[in-house]
Amino acid sequence: MLTRLATEAFDLVVVGGGATGLGVALDAAMRGLRVALFESHDFAKGTSSRATKLIHGGVRYMAQGRMSLVRESLRERSILLRNAPGLVRPLRFIVPAYRPWELPLYGAGLAVYDALAGRHSLGPTRLMGAGKTRLRVPGVRSQGLKGGVEYWDAQFDDAGLALALARAAAEQAAVMLNYFRVTAFVHDHGRVAGVQALDTETDRQFEVRARCVINATGVWVDELRRLEAQGCGRKAQPLIRASRGTHLVVDRCFFPSEAALLVPRTADGRVLFAVPWMGKVILGTTDVAAYEPVTEPTPDKAEIDYILNEAGRYLQRPPHRKDVTSAWAGLRPLVEKGARAGTLRGHSRATAQIGREHAIEISPSGLLTIAGGKWTTYRAMAQSALEAGVRAGLLPDLPPCATHQFALGRFSTEGGGPTDPFLPHRSDAAGVAAVTDDFVRHVARYEFARTVEDVLARRSRLLFLDAAAAARVAPDVARILQHETQKNPELEAFLALALSYSLLH
């Protein structure tokens, strides 16, 4: 790939290796374009590895009247379940009711949600009494329980799906490079004609020319827009308002259920989830304004206390800080109306009330930016971005999109079958055991892993499941990785990161 980067011209450069950028690269490569993608850190390092692990239509967006977003999301959910069955699976949800009026209200709303799915429905919505609700979700608080509503959505391994997209794009001849930072734009006669990209491992600079550049950097799209505008003597008004979502992970003993729990409305107006995932339970999430994007957002004490307090209201056995095995946060890139007019900063509207629709902007010099959206709709967003590029004359006429019927999965190059992200980590011991010497070598050779964090945060999900367990195996991972990559695997940086994910430090 480095050789091709130095010798070839490209049709498209994609900046950003999260869900949207990876989706754009795969779609474009499948349509015959010569594609190069640059990610400044690791693929899915940012928001795309920090989701609540749900592929869903968005119950709260329906309550806000965003029916078109919900319909699109439910359609995309169906496509992902068909195309990536090893990474996405149906998941039963239960909404508990503790007041008599909640059961018919939630039941009616979720029946509409199911109806919006139409032929993409995963199962019927059902009202249940208190006894059956306790059987479906053992661990739910029994005192005052009137019943529950059962409905279906889907669950996935976010970083696993991102790596599947990166590998698929590479197999379609796209140049996919992590740890490459775009430092400047190349302009010809006032038009974007490529980028300057720095290999951060070697400090080697590349000038990469392309007829179109797509900015798909998530919460960082405004930074790249400002960089491009400065090269032309312009200013770029902000498009994005970011919000921080925090998640806490606890052992299954606090919620020993195969179904997920959803509380439709908490104190901050957001839903609360208790989601079984890889042998643990994810509790979350918050919705707090984050005014400056950072690579490693951290939960604050108020968010942690909020999640624990809310979870304690609905779980028979309330978890405490000492029970949290990993705590992490992600930033949502939200596009709010009025952003283009520069009214975003200081806006008083709560982030929980902003939807997850995406927006596309083309700068006067031709930089195409795709902003907002969510994991569930990444494929549709990629298709929209490329079609916008064609309409604007930045890209040639293209054959129809085919990603809606393209199979995705993580496959072993050394004789194994597709891996199932929901089977590992059934216990702390199993989670550590999954990180074998062969596993580390495999992800270094075939899945772009360069650092200890790459291996333990995104190739394995151990950091997100149990930070202390990840720290224990990190030295062995570093030893193998250094042998494979002949570079510093950044062990000390990872140990500091793992400590920040633990609430016991």
N, C-alpha and C positions, 0 to 999 in steps of 0.2 A: 504493500500500500504506500509506503514512503517513497519507493521508486516511482510509482505511478504519479504520486503527488508532485514530484519534481520534474516530470517529463510530459504530462498530459494536460490538455485543456478540458474544462468541464462545462456542462450545460447548467448545472445547478450546484451551488454551495449552500448547505444547510448549517446554520449556527445554532447549537443546542442539542444535547443528546438525552433529553427527557422524552416523555411519551409522544409529544407532538412532533418534535424534530425527527425522532426515529420513525414515526409513522409517515412523515413526508418523504424521508429518504427511501423507505421501502416502496412506497407508492410510485415515486418518480423512477426508481431503478427498474421496477416492473414494467413501466411504460417505455423503457428504452432510453432514458436520459442518462448521461454520464454525470454521476453524483459524487460529491465529497461532503462528508459531515464532520464537523469539529465540535468536540465537547471539552470545555476547559478543565473539568475534573474527570470523574468517572461517569459512565452512562447511568442515568437515573440517580445520580448523587443527590439531587435536590428534591423537589416536591414529588417526583415520580417514584421514589422508594419509601415515601412517608405517608401514604394514604391509609384510610381505614380498612383497606384490603377488600373493598366492595365495588362490584360492577352493578350499578343500579340506576333506576330512572330518576330517583330523587323524590321521596315522599314530601319533603318540606317544600320543594319547588312547585309541586302540584298545589299545595296549600297556598302558595303565593300567586297562583294563577298562571304559572309558566308552563302551559300545557304543551306547547310546541317543543320545548326543551325536554320535557318528560317523554313525549312520544319518540323523539329522536334517540334519547338515551335507551329506552326500552327496545327499540329496533337494533341499536348497536350492541346491547346486551345479548340479544339473540345471536347476532353474528359472531361475537366472541365465544359464546358457549359452543357454537358449532365449529369454529376455526381453531380454538385452543383448548380442547377438553382436558388436557393435562395441566393447564394453568388456571382455568376458570371452571367453576362448578356451581350448580344451583345450591342455594342455602335457604332453609326455612327460618322465618322470623316470627317472633311472638311479641305482640304489643299488650302489656298487662293493663288491666283496668281495675282501679281501686275505688272509683265512684260510679254509681249506677248509670249516669248519663254517658260515661266514657265508652262503654261497650257498643251501644248503637252508633255513636258518633264516629269512633275509629273504624267500626265495621263498614259503615257507609262510605267513608273516605277511601279505605283500602279496596273496597269493591270497585270504586271508580278507577283507582290505580290499576287494578287487574284488568278492567275493561279497556283502559287505554292501551294496554299491551296487546289486546286482540289475540291474533293467532300466535303471538310471541309469548303468551302467558306461560309461566312455569308451573302453575298449579292454582287451584281455586282458593279464594279467601273464605275463611271459616270463623264463625263465632264459637267460643268454647266456654264452658263453665269453669269454676275455680278448680275443681278436681282435675279435669283434663289439662288445664293450663299448668298445674304443678307437675303433672307427668311429662308434659312436653318440655318444660324448662325447669328441671330440678335446680334448686338454688335460688329461685325467685322468692321474694318475701311473701309469706303466706298470710300474714296479719292484714285483714281488710281486703284481701283479693276477691274481686267480684267475678273475674273471668279473664279472657284474653281473646285477641284476634290473631289468627294465623294467616300469613301471606308469604310470598316467595320473592327472593331476589337472587343475586349471585355474588360469589366470593372469588378472589384471585390473589396470586402472588405478584405484586406490582413490579418489583425489581426483576423477578423471573420473566415476566412478560416483556419487560424492556429489553432484557438480554436476548430473548427470542427474536424480537424485532431487529436488534442490531445484527445478530448472526444471519437472519434471513436477508437483510439488506446487503450484507457482505457477500452472501452467496449469489445475489443478483448483480454482483460486480460493482456495488457502491464502495467507495473508500470510506471506511468508518474508523475514526481516530479519536480516542479519548486522550486526555491530558494535552490537548492542543488549544491554545487560547488565541482568539482573534484580537489583534492589537490595533488594526487600522483597516480602512477600506481603500480599495483601488478605484479611482474614478477616471473615466475617459470622457472628455467634453461635458463634464458636469453630470455624468451618469455613472451609477455603480457598475463596476466591471470586474469585481472580485474582492479578495481580502488579503491582508497580510496575516499569516497564522504562525504562532510560535510553538514549537515543540518544547514543552516545559521540562521534559526530561533531559534534553541535550542542548537547549537554548538555540537550536537551529531555527532560522526564520525562513518561511516559504511565502512566495507570492503566488497565489492561486487565482487564476482568472476564470470567470464564469459569466454567462450571459444573464444569470439571475442569482440573487442572494436572498435567502429566506431567513428571517430572524425568528427563531422559535425557542427563545431562551427563558420562557416562563416568567417568573417574577422579575427577571433581569432584562426584559425586553426594552425597558426605558433606558437602561445604561447603554445598550447597543444602539438604540435610536439616537441618543445624544452623541455617541462617538461618530456615527455616520453624518449627523447634521453638522457637527463642528468642522468636519472636513470640507463642507460646502459653505461655511459661514452662516449657517442657520441655527435656530434653536428648536428643540423638539419638546412640545408640551407632553406631560405625562399621560399615559393610557391606563396604567395599572394601579389598583389599590390592593395591597396584599393583606391577608389575614393569616393569623397563626392558629393552627390546630394541633393540640397536644393529645398524646395517647399514652396511657399507662398499661403495662403488661403485668398480669398476675397469674398465679398457678390456677389450674382447672378446678381445684378444690373449692374455690370461691364461686364458681358457676359451672358445675359439672353437666353441661348440656351440649347436645349436638346441634341444637337450634340457637339462633342468635336472639338477643333481647333488644327491643327498640322502645325508647320512651320518646314520644313525639315532640314534647315541648318541655324544656328545662328552664332554669332561671334566666339564662341568657338568650332564650328564644331558639336555641339549637336543639337538635335531637341528641339523645344519649344512646350509645351502643354498648352492648356487652357481646363481643363476637368471639366464638371459639376459633382459634387459628394455630395450626402447627403444635398442638398439645398445650397451648397456653390460652389466655383470654385477653383480648384487647378491650380496654375501657376508654371511651372518649366520645366526642371530641369537643374542644372548645372553639370559639370563634372570636379572636381578639385582634384588633387592628395592629398591623406591623408596618411601620412607616419606612423602614429601610430594609431591603432584602439582605440576608446574610446566608452564607453557605451552610452554617451549622446552627440553625435556630434552637434555642433551648427553652424548655417549659419554665415558667416562673412559679413561685410558691403558691400564688393565688389560683393559678390554673390547676395545679396538682391537687390542692385542697378542694377546689370546686368539683373535680371529677370524683374524688374519693367520697365527698359528702353526698353527691348525687347518686353514686353507685350504692352507697350505704342505705339510701332510701328505698331501693328496689331489690337488693340482694339479701337473702336470709343471713348470710355471713358477711358483714361489711369488711372490706379490705382496708388496711392502713398503710402508711408510708413504708414501714418495714417489710411489707408483703410485695412491694413493687419490684419486679426483677429487671425491668427496663423502662425508661421514660424518655420519650422522644417527641419531636415536633416537626411539622412541615408548614410551608407557606403556600397559601392558595393565591393564584394570580386572578384577581377579580377585575373585570372591565365594567366600570360604572358609567351610566349616561352622563354626559357633560365632561368626560375625560378629555376629549379633543379640544374642548374650549378652555382647558386649563383649570377647571373648577374642582379637580379631584382632591388636592391637598387641603386638609382642614375640613373636609366635608363631614357633616355630623351624622350622616346616615350610618346605621349599624351595619357591619360587614355581614352579619347573619341574614340581612334582608337583601343582599345583593346576589343575583343568580349566577350561574356558571356558563352562560352563553359565551361564545367566542366572538372576536372581532378581527377583521383584516384591514390593515392600513398599508397603502403604498406611498412612500415619501416622494417628494418632487424629483428626486434623483433616482428613484426606482428601487429602493430597499423595500421588500415586502415583509411586513411584520404580521404574524398571527399571534394573538394574545387572548388570554382567558381560557375558558373551556375546562374540561375535566378528563380524567383517565377514560371514563366510559365512552366518551365521544371522540377519542384521539383519531380514529380512522376517518370519521366524517370530516374532522377538522383538516386533516392532511389533504383529503380530496378537495375540500373547499379552497385551500391555499393554492394548490396547483392549478385549479380551474381559474382562480383569480389572476394568477400569473399569465395564463394563456390569454385571458380577456384583455389584460393590460399590455400585451405584446412583449412581455418579458420572457416568455417561453413559446416554443413552436406549438402548433396544433398537436395534440396528443391522442393516442388511442384511449378507449374507455378505461376507467378505473376497474381493476380486477381484485383489489384487496378484500372485497367482501366474500370471496370464495378461495382465499389463500390460507392453507393450513399452517399453523404456528405451533412450535413445541420445542422443548429443550431435549436434544438428543446427544447421547454420548458418541464421540468420534472413535472410541476405542472398544466398540463391540456391544455396548449396552443399549437398552431401549430408552424411550422417553422417561424422564424422571418425573415423579409426582410430588409437587411441593407441599402437599397436604399430609404426606406420610411421615417425613422426618420429624425429629424433635418431639416425639411422644413423651419424652421426659428429659430432664437436664442431661442425664447420662447418654440418652440416645442422640440428643442434639450435639454433644461433643463428639460422640462416636461417628457421626455423619461426616465430620471434617477429617477425613483420612488423608494420608500422604497422597494417594492416587487422586483423590478429589482436588487437592490443591494443585497438583501438577496439571490435571485436566483443565481447570478453569484458567490457569496461567497460559496454557498452550492454545486453547480453543474458545475461551470466553472473555478475552481482553483484560483479565485481572492483572493489575500491576502492583498493588499494595496490600498490606494486611487488611486494611479496611475494606478494600474491594472484595476480598475473599469472605470476610466474616460479617459484613453488613449486607452485601448484595448478591454474591454467588451462593453463600449460605446466609441464612437470616438470623444467625445466632446472636449478633449484637442487639437486634431488635427484640429478641425473645428473652435473653438472659445475659446482661452485660458482664456479670462476674464470670460466668462460664466462658464467654468469648475472650476475656482477658487471660484466663488460665491456658487456653490453647494457643494464644497469639504467638508466643515465642517459637513453638514448633512450626506454625504456619510461616513465620518470617524466615526461618531457616530454609525451608523448602523453596519458598518463593524467591529468595535471593539466589539460590542455585539455578532456578528456572529462568529468571529475568536478567540476572547479572546487574541488578540495580538495588539501591537501598529500598527495602520494603516498608520503611517508616513505622517500625515497631513502636518506638516511644510515642509518636504522635497518636497511634491507635490506642495505646494504653491510657493516655490522657483522655481520649475521646470516650473509651469504655467507662472510665471513672465518672465522666459527666452524665452518662446514661443511667448510672446507678444513683439511687437516692440515699445510699448508705454512706457516701463519702462525707 
